[in-house]
Every structure is written in C-alpha cells, then in structure tokens.
Amino acid sequence: MIFKKAIDAVYFNAASKDGQYMVVATARRPKGVINGFLYLQLPQVGLLMSPKLPDTTLQQTKEEEEAGVFGAEGLKLEPIEPMKRWKLTYNGKMRLSEAPEKELSVVLNAEWKSNLPVFDFDTDMDPSPVARALAKETWSREFFQILKEAHQSHYEQHGDIEGVVTIDGVKYPLNLNSMRDHSYGHKREWKNFHRYALHMGTLEDGTRFCASIVSCPINFSQIELGYLYKPNGHVVPLQRCDLQLYQHGEDGTPPLDYAFNFWAGDKKYCVQVKVLHTPEFYIADEWEARVVERMVTFRVNGIAGWGIAEWEYRNTMGKVQH
C-alpha cells in the first residue's frame, strides 16, 4: 500500500558561539520527492541558500529512491553509526542571500556526532503538557480517531558538527553545536498546521534545550513540547511553556526580540531571544506551509547561548512568485 502523504524526514540545525549557522533537511516523500534544503551562514561569507529556495521540492534519481537515500540534487545525509554519527555532504551551487543572482560553488563535508541520549516524544514527554492540550479540546470518538490517524513518531538528539565547507575554492572549518531530529509516519499533512514556534539552542555552560509551541487545530489548539539537557548530559522533559502564539507574530511577522519562560526538571528558565537572520521557505506540493528559519542568540537565566528558532505559518496563497 502506498500512503500518498507518508513521510520519513531527517533534519539538522546547528549554531556556534562565533556566528556559524547551518540548517539542512531531507524529508522523503512518495515517488522520489524530497522536501530538502540547505542554509549556511558564515561570518566571512554571509548567508548561503540552496539554489531552489524558497521552494524545497527536490527530485531523487531512480537509484537514490530505490536505495532509500536521505537526499537529492547534490545534498545527502547519511547515517554512519545509529544514534552516534551522520555524514552530511553537499556538492553544487548555492546563492548568497545578499546577492541572490550570484551563485557560488559549494562543497560541504561534515560529520555529526553525539553521545547524548535521544528524546522520544512518544515515550519521554512529561504528562502535564499533554493533559493541558487534551483538556482544551472537545472530546468525541471522532476527535480521538483523528488524533490516532494523524500520529507521527518523532525523536530528537543533540550533538555536534565538525567539518569543512569549500566555497569557490576557499576552505572554511565548521564547528557547531547541533540538534538532529527524525520524523516518520504514514501521513504528514501540512494543511493541518496553523502555526508553530520551535526554539532549540546550546548555552555556554553546556546546557542544551528545546522549547516549542505547536498549533495544529485538527489535533490540538496548542501543545507545549520540549526538553532540556543538563550540562552533565542528563535529559529532563519540558513541563510547561508560557509562550502564547497569538501574542507573538500572529499577523505573519514573527518578533525579532522577545522572551518567554519554560519549566523543566522543576526549574524555571527565562529565555531571551534575539534574531540575527530570517530566511524563509515553503514546503509541500502547493506550498501549504511557510517556514521562517530564524538564526538567533539566546540568553537563558542570564547565560548566553546560540541556536535556531523556527516559526511556521499556514500558507493559503499557493505558490507565490519570488
């Protein structure tokens, strides 16, 4: 049986204290379609974007599709050791955000490594956010059936990326803190998402975190999601997050300087966010979702940090001209 909306997706975001950022994703969809892209921000160069952006539809070769490769059109994410190591490569053109008509030749060779535990949202969430999300909805047999049918498995794991990117013959070393995720299921329908705000970062003391709010009305009007790695690597689930989506960028323009609180391991964390770069892309066949990929700095309980804040909006305009 072929599920038309089936998905098997791998995503990495990464950032460093000195201003390097990387976001790369490959979501396998039926018929060899890959929803994929690459962003690279280097202080010496600027923000580089894979050539089809803001469109993210890539097409695999028959060989890539049959081999189950996470990648297409020069981009490839390859597992080397389960839950430990991935190889990230790209060979092709990229455009400079400040001068999009200019294309540069880019070769990326990097490796993601981790010895941290995986956070599996199927099994590791604190019950409080789930209970709050369920309590806001009208219960019915149909509601729980839809909830079951829409389920996707999703886990995340923090690690680090090291490697080299060669841009027009000039080599630049990469050294970034990173978050990897993996989502898979028989159906992902981007039309069902109203919007979300995801925050993923690393702090100077070694703390790493994810604090997110998702509005997917067919399931939950709003659900709080996340976790925190303590500096010793111990992971605890997010218990609460007070970011209210309707108060922040509901008009389609996310804030560039804002703050919120979350609680994990019975401790409160005050998160201040400053946005540095805000590239956007569209995803799915009809560009059903618009995603603002925000490269940011954090300050959490007074401790400096860096990472990504990804904000998504439902796009009802179809494929807009760029």
GIMO-V780352 format. One record per helix or strand of 2 or more residues. SS is the DSSP state (H for helix, E for strand). FROM is the first residue (numbers start at 1). TO is the last residue. If there is no record, write none. Layout:
BEGIN
SS	FROM	TO
SS	FROM	TO
END
This chain:
BEGIN
E	7	15
E	21	28
H	30	32
E	33	42
E	46	50
E	57	59
H	62	67
E	70	72
E	75	81
E	85	96
E	99	113
E	119	120
H	127	135
H	141	149
E	153	167
E	170	185
H	190	192
E	195	203
E	208	216
E	220	229
E	235	241
H	245	247
E	257	264
E	267	283
E	289	300
E	303	314
END
